[in-house]
Amino acid sequence: MLAGTLLFNSSCDSLLDVDPQQSIDSETALTSENAVNAAVNAVYSRFRELGLYGRDLLAIPELLADDAINTGAGNRLVPQANNQPAAHMLTATWQMSYYAINQINLVFEALEALSATDEYKANIAGQLHFLRALSYHTLAKCYAYDPTAIIEESNRGSVPIITKGVLTLDHIAYNTRPTIGEVYDFIYADLENAITKLPNNTSVYGASKSAAHALFSRVALYRGDMTKVISEGTAAIATGGKTLAPTNAFVQTWRTVNNPESFFEVAFTNTADNIGVNESLRATYTTRLTPTATSGSNHGNVVLNDAFYALYGANDVRRDIILRGLTTANRTRWEITKFISRSGVNNMDNVPVIRLPEVILNMAEAYATANSPVYNEASARTQLNLIRNRAGIGPSTATGAALFEDIIMQRRLELAFEGHRFFDLKRLGRDIIKPTGNVAFTDFRILANIPVREAAPNTQVVQNPGY
């Protein structure tokens, strides 16, 4: 990742504070490579926000779905666990995503006039295309239906596409909501540009060609474009040089600073990045401060429900990162320890955005989807069994619908508490079945409410039904 200081502070009205100690003139701010490097680094920093990969994009989808419960510790995210109306993704997810998009657009505009080599400008542009695609897909899957499952009478389009940067927040103009297909076309174009422009570097903390292919495989799966899922997944694996860790090394992949199976991670590297003892992913998921802790820390409020834990077989190595809590309240509860101060600093964990197992399972699902152009049960089993065999549970011989369901189950078990379960149910058009109350796919609560401050002043941004 490009080196540089933090460029933007979300609490400031100015979107061009290049240095926290020194605001510089907007006309000269991005006229050097150093300034552009700092600006790009600031975009990466944006993804560490609590409303994005700091917590909410991982924890809230688990609570909205059927694998997690909220213990009530700290009284955080309790409404999400109960699927209360308007208790979905928080306002910060919308705001921080659009702030990142605005920062990206400003740098794009600066690149046009920047005196720099074509190689440098292509690299920067490639990173920006990747990060904008990631941001728009986050918004699309939270606030709109997916192309694979739409309730037409409730469909009010996708999220506004903004391509021009502004210097102050009150100048952001949200236009009308384009169609779902138009937003996916835009994301596809960004990813195609990213793949064309990015070098195939090996750092997981910055955008790379392999990371763009991997993200493309995910986006294509949400679109139901199964041919693209296979081509992009294949390219991600070919260019990424990654392999699944052996069974006996699985736990260690979640104990190292970065997961060796990651294509892209959001890095938490500086003291200022630490979200802290109340709201970090570590604090949200477990009362264990470190893997070797013997006494509990707060809060561990998002934990596995017993029914989900029971889905892991006795020989499943993935069960080895699920431990009993250490506080009085959590000693009878199951906590996942994927985020457990892996950096060596308490409450600091780099967050994998997309890992090799997801790409493999994307491909397995594409092959197993009936009536798709790539339907091939043998190929689906081959991909599925890479995951099953690594988990230590042996290969599947399933066919037909049973094969498809096994793939969905392995997504559930492999990607647990990484923010996928709710969105998988949503794109498949499935109801959420949970003790606190079922949520039918036809229920308005499946879509997040667009923040009132964005929708109310702008009649072009139509609110989702029910809010």
C-alpha positions in Angstrom: 0.0 0.0 0.0 1.1 3.5 -0.7 2.7 5.2 2.2 1.2 8.5 3.4 -0.4 10.3 6.3 -4.1 10.4 7.0 -5.8 12.7 4.6 -9.4 13.0 5.6 -11.1 13.2 9.0 -14.7 12.2 8.9 -15.6 14.7 11.7 -14.5 17.6 9.6 -16.6 19.5 7.0 -13.6 19.8 4.7 -12.8 16.9 2.5 -9.3 18.1 1.7 -7.4 18.3 4.9 -4.2 16.6 3.7 -2.5 16.8 7.0 -4.3 16.8 10.4 -2.1 19.7 11.4 -2.2 21.7 8.1 -5.1 22.2 5.8 -3.7 23.2 2.3 -5.4 25.0 -0.6 -7.7 22.8 -2.6 -6.2 24.0 -5.9 -2.7 22.8 -5.0 -3.5 19.9 -2.6 -3.2 17.0 -5.1 -0.6 18.3 -7.5 2.3 16.1 -6.4 2.8 12.4 -6.1 3.3 12.7 -2.3 -0.1 14.4 -1.9 -1.8 11.8 -4.1 -0.1 9.0 -2.2 -1.5 10.5 1.0 -4.9 10.9 -0.5 -5.0 7.2 -1.6 -3.8 6.1 1.8 -6.6 8.1 3.3 -9.1 6.2 1.2 -7.8 2.9 2.6 -8.0 4.4 6.1 -11.7 5.1 5.5 -12.4 1.4 5.4 -11.3 1.1 9.0 -14.3 3.1 10.2 -16.6 1.4 12.7 -19.5 1.6 10.1 -17.4 -0.4 7.6 -14.7 -3.0 8.4 -14.1 -1.7 11.9 -17.1 -3.7 13.0 -20.4 -3.2 11.3 -19.9 -4.9 7.9 -19.0 -8.1 9.7 -21.0 -8.1 13.0 -24.3 -6.7 11.9 -24.9 -9.2 9.0 -24.3 -12.0 11.4 -26.9 -10.6 13.9 -29.5 -10.0 11.2 -29.2 -13.6 10.1 -29.5 -16.9 12.0 -26.1 -17.9 13.3 -25.5 -15.3 16.1 -27.1 -14.0 19.2 -26.5 -10.9 21.1 -25.8 -11.3 24.8 -26.8 -7.8 25.6 -23.3 -6.9 27.0 -22.8 -3.2 26.6 -26.3 -2.9 25.1 -24.7 -2.7 21.6 -26.4 -3.9 18.4 -29.3 -5.4 20.3 -32.0 -4.1 17.9 -30.2 -5.7 15.0 -30.3 -9.1 16.7 -34.0 -8.7 17.0 -34.5 -7.5 13.4 -36.3 -4.4 14.7 -37.7 -2.1 12.0 -34.9 0.4 11.0 -32.4 -1.7 12.9 -30.2 -2.8 10.0 -26.9 -1.3 8.8 -26.2 1.9 10.7 -26.1 5.3 9.1 -22.3 5.3 9.1 -22.2 2.5 6.5 -24.0 4.7 4.0 -22.0 7.8 5.0 -18.6 6.3 5.1 -19.0 4.5 1.9 -20.0 7.7 0.1 -17.2 9.6 1.8 -14.8 7.0 0.4 -16.3 7.3 -3.0 -16.0 11.1 -2.9 -12.4 10.9 -1.9 -11.8 8.5 -4.7 -13.5 10.8 -7.2 -11.4 13.7 -6.1 -8.2 11.8 -6.7 -9.4 10.6 -10.1 -9.9 14.2 -11.1 -6.5 15.2 -9.8 -4.8 12.4 -11.8 -5.9 13.9 -15.0 -3.6 17.0 -14.5 -0.9 15.3 -12.5 2.6 15.3 -13.9 3.7 11.7 -13.3 4.6 8.6 -15.3 1.9 6.6 -17.0 2.9 3.6 -14.9 2.4 5.5 -11.7 -1.0 7.0 -12.8 -2.2 3.6 -13.9 -1.4 2.0 -10.6 -3.2 4.8 -8.7 -6.2 4.6 -11.0 -6.3 0.8 -10.6 -6.4 1.0 -6.8 -9.2 3.7 -7.0 -11.3 1.6 -9.3 -11.0 -1.4 -7.0 -11.9 0.6 -3.9 -14.8 2.3 -5.6 -16.2 -1.1 -6.8 -15.9 -2.5 -3.3 -17.7 0.6 -1.9 -20.5 0.5 -4.4 -21.1 -3.3 -3.9 -21.3 -2.7 -0.2 -24.0 -0.1 -0.7 -25.8 -2.1 -3.3 -26.1 -5.2 -1.2 -27.2 -3.2 1.9 -29.7 -0.8 0.4 -31.1 -2.6 -2.6 -32.1 -6.0 -3.8 -29.6 -8.2 -5.5 -30.2 -9.1 -9.2 -30.8 -12.8 -8.3 -33.7 -12.1 -5.9 -36.0 -9.1 -6.3 -39.5 -8.3 -4.8 -40.6 -6.1 -7.7 -43.4 -4.3 -5.8 -40.8 -3.2 -3.2 -38.0 -2.5 -5.7 -37.1 1.2 -5.7 -33.8 0.8 -7.5 -30.3 0.7 -6.3 -28.0 3.4 -4.8 -27.0 6.7 -6.4 -23.9 6.7 -8.6 -21.7 9.7 -8.0 -18.6 10.2 -10.1 -17.7 13.8 -9.3 -15.9 14.8 -6.2 -16.8 17.7 -4.0 -14.7 19.6 -1.4 -17.3 20.0 1.4 -19.8 17.4 2.6 -22.9 19.6 2.1 -22.1 19.8 -1.6 -22.5 16.0 -2.2 -25.5 15.7 -4.5 -27.2 12.3 -4.4 -29.0 11.8 -7.7 -31.8 9.5 -8.5 -31.6 5.8 -7.7 -30.5 4.0 -10.9 -31.7 0.4 -11.6 -30.0 -2.5 -10.0 -28.5 -3.5 -13.3 -27.1 -0.1 -13.9 -25.2 -0.1 -10.6 -23.8 -3.6 -11.4 -22.7 -2.4 -14.8 -20.9 0.4 -13.1 -19.2 -2.0 -10.6 -18.2 -4.3 -13.5 -16.6 -1.4 -15.4 -14.6 -0.4 -12.3 -13.4 -3.9 -11.8 -12.5 -4.3 -15.4 -10.5 -1.1 -15.2 -8.8 -2.2 -12.0 -7.7 -5.5 -13.6 -6.3 -3.7 -16.6 -4.4 -1.1 -14.7 -3.2 -2.9 -11.5 0.1 -4.7 -11.2 0.0 -8.1 -9.7 1.7 -7.2 -6.4 1.6 -9.6 -3.5 0.6 -7.2 -0.6 -2.8 -8.0 0.9 -3.0 -4.4 2.3 -3.4 -2.8 -1.1 -5.4 -3.5 -4.2 -3.9 -6.0 -6.6 -4.9 -7.7 -9.9 -5.6 -10.9 -8.0 -7.7 -9.1 -5.4 -9.7 -7.4 -8.2 -10.4 -10.8 -9.8 -11.4 -12.2 -6.5 -13.8 -9.4 -5.8 -15.2 -9.7 -9.3 -16.0 -13.4 -8.6 -18.1 -12.2 -5.6 -19.9 -9.4 -7.5 -20.7 -11.8 -10.3 -22.1 -14.3 -7.9 -24.5 -11.7 -6.5 -25.5 -10.8 -10.1 -26.1 -14.5 -11.0 -23.4 -14.2 -13.7 -22.1 -17.7 -13.2 -19.8 -17.7 -16.3 -18.1 -14.6 -14.9 -17.8 -16.2 -11.4 -15.8 -19.1 -12.9 -13.6 -16.9 -15.2 -12.8 -14.4 -12.5 -12.3 -17.0 -9.7 -10.0 -18.9 -11.9 -8.0 -15.8 -12.7 -7.8 -14.8 -9.0 -6.3 -18.2 -8.1 -4.0 -18.2 -11.0 -2.6 -14.7 -10.4 -2.7 -14.7 -6.6 -0.5 -17.7 -6.0 -2.5 -18.7 -2.9 -3.2 -22.1 -1.6 -5.4 -23.4 1.2 -3.4 -23.9 4.4 -3.3 -27.6 5.5 -5.8 -28.8 8.1 -3.3 -28.8 10.9 -2.4 -25.1 10.1 -5.9 -23.8 9.9 -6.1 -22.3 13.3 -2.8 -20.6 12.8 -4.2 -18.7 9.8 -6.3 -16.9 12.3 -3.5 -16.2 14.7 -1.0 -14.4 12.3 -1.0 -10.7 11.6 -2.5 -11.3 8.2 -4.4 -14.3 7.0 -2.2 -16.1 4.4 -5.4 -17.0 2.5 -6.5 -13.3 2.1 -6.5 -11.6 -1.3 -7.2 -8.2 0.4 -7.3 -7.0 4.0 -8.1 -3.8 5.7 -5.1 -3.0 7.8 -5.1 -1.8 11.4 -1.5 -0.8 11.9 -1.3 2.4 14.0 -2.4 3.2 17.5 -5.0 5.7 16.1 -6.6 2.8 14.2 -7.6 1.0 17.4 -11.4 1.1 17.8 -11.0 0.1 21.4 -12.2 -2.2 24.2 -15.9 -1.5 23.6 -16.5 -1.7 19.8 -13.6 -3.5 18.1 -14.2 -6.8 16.4 -12.3 -8.5 19.2 -14.4 -6.9 21.9 -17.6 -7.6 19.9 -16.9 -11.3 19.3 -15.1 -12.6 22.3 -14.3 -11.9 26.0 -10.8 -13.3 25.4 -8.3 -10.5 24.9 -5.7 -12.9 23.4 -5.8 -16.6 22.5 -3.9 -17.5 25.7 -6.0 -15.3 28.1 -7.2 -16.9 31.3 -9.5 -14.1 32.5 -12.2 -12.3 30.6 -12.4 -8.8 29.1 -15.4 -7.0 27.8 -17.8 -7.4 26.0 -18.3 -10.5 23.7 -21.8 -9.5 22.9 -22.0 -11.2 19.4 -21.6 -14.9 19.9 -22.7 -18.2 18.2 -26.1 -19.6 18.9 -25.9 -23.2 20.1 -27.7 -24.6 17.0 -25.1 -23.1 14.7 -22.2 -24.4 16.8 -23.8 -27.9 16.6 -23.5 -27.8 12.8 -19.7 -28.2 13.1 -18.8 -31.8 13.3 -16.5 -33.2 16.0 -13.6 -33.6 13.5 -14.1 -30.2 11.9 -11.0 -28.1 12.4 -12.9 -24.9 12.1 -14.5 -25.7 15.4 -11.1 -25.2 17.0 -11.3 -21.4 16.8 -14.7 -21.4 18.6 -14.1 -21.3 22.4 -16.1 -20.8 25.5 -16.1 -17.3 26.9 -14.2 -16.3 30.0 -16.6 -14.0 31.8 -19.3 -15.2 34.1 -21.9 -14.3 31.5 -20.1 -16.0 28.6 -18.7 -19.1 30.2 -21.6 -21.1 28.7 -21.5 -19.4 25.4 -19.5 -20.0 22.2 -17.2 -17.2 20.9 -15.5 -17.1 17.6 -11.8 -16.1 17.8 -11.0 -15.0 14.3 -10.3 -11.5 15.6 -8.3 -11.8 18.8 -5.6 -9.1 18.9 -3.7 -10.9 16.1 -1.4 -7.9 15.5 0.0 -8.3 19.0 -1.8 -5.1 20.1 -5.0 -5.6 22.1 -8.1 -5.0 20.0 -6.2 -4.6 16.8 -6.9 -7.1 14.0 -6.5 -6.8 10.3 -9.7 -7.7 8.6 -9.8 -10.1 5.6 -12.2 -8.7 3.0 -12.0 -11.6 0.6 -10.2 -14.9 1.1 -9.3 -17.9 -1.1 -12.0 -20.1 0.5 -14.7 -17.7 -0.5 -13.5 -17.7 -4.1 -13.5 -21.5 -4.2 -17.0 -21.6 -2.8 -18.1 -18.9 -5.3 -17.0 -21.2 -8.1 -18.6 -24.3 -6.4 -21.9 -22.5 -6.2 -21.7 -21.3 -9.8 -21.0 -24.9 -11.0 -23.9 -26.3 -8.9 -26.5 -23.7 -9.9 -29.1 -25.5 -12.0 -29.7 -24.2 -15.5 -26.6 -21.9 -15.4 -24.3 -22.0 -18.5 -21.5 -23.5 -16.4 -23.6 -26.2 -14.6 -21.3 -29.1 -13.8 -21.8 -31.2 -10.7 -18.4 -32.9 -11.0 -16.7 -29.5 -11.0 -18.8 -28.2 -8.2 -17.9 -31.2 -6.1 -14.2 -30.7 -6.9 -14.3 -27.1 -5.6 -16.5 -28.0 -2.6 -14.2 -30.9 -1.6 -11.2 -28.6 -1.4 -13.0 -26.9 1.5 -14.4 -30.0 3.1 -11.1 -31.9 2.9 -9.2 -29.0 4.4 -11.7 -28.8 7.2 -11.1 -32.5 8.0 -14.6 -33.6 7.3 -14.0 -35.6 4.1 -15.4 -35.3 0.6 -19.0 -35.0 -0.5 -20.6 -37.3 -3.0 -23.9 -35.3 -3.1 -25.7 -34.5 -6.3 -28.4 -32.2 -7.4 -30.1 -30.0 -4.8 -28.3 -31.7 -2.0 -25.0 -30.7 -3.6 -26.1 -27.1 -3.8 -27.2 -27.1 -0.2 -23.9 -28.5 1.0 -22.1 -25.7 -0.8 -24.3 -23.1 1.0 -23.7 -24.9 4.3 -19.9 -24.8 3.8 -20.1 -21.1 3.0 -21.9 -20.7 6.3 -19.3 -22.7 8.3 -16.2 -21.5 6.5 -17.0 -17.8 6.4 -18.7 -17.6 9.8 -18.7 -14.1 11.4 -17.0 -12.6 8.4 -20.1 -10.8 7.4 -21.6 -13.1 4.7 -24.5 -15.0 6.1 -27.3 -12.4 5.9 -26.2 -11.3 2.4 -26.1 -14.9 1.3 -29.7 -15.5 2.4 -30.7 -12.2 0.8 -29.2 -12.9 -2.6 -30.8 -16.4 -2.5 -34.2 -15.0 -1.7 -34.5 -17.1 1.5 -36.3 -16.4 4.7 -34.4 -15.9 7.9 -35.4 -18.5 10.5 -34.4 -17.6 14.1 -35.7 -17.9 17.6 -36.2 -14.2 18.0 -38.7 -14.1 15.1 -38.5 -15.2 11.5 -38.0 -12.6 8.8 -39.5 -13.5 5.4 -37.6 -12.5 2.3 -40.7 -10.5 1.4 -40.4 -8.4 4.6 -39.4 -4.8 4.2 -36.7 -5.3 6.9 -34.6 -7.2 4.3 -33.4 -3.9 3.0 -31.7 -1.3 5.1 -33.3 2.1 5.5 -31.6 4.9 3.6 -30.4 7.5 6.2 -33.1 10.1 6.7 -30.6 13.0 6.3 -29.8 11.7 2.8 -33.3 10.8 1.7 -35.5 13.5 3.3 -33.9 16.6 1.7 -33.6 15.0 -1.7 -36.8 13.7 -3.2 -34.8 12.0 -5.9 -33.5 9.5 -3.4 -36.6 7.5 -2.7 -36.7 5.7 0.6 -37.0 2.0 0.8 -40.5 0.7 1.6 -41.5 0.4 5.3 -39.4 3.3 6.6 
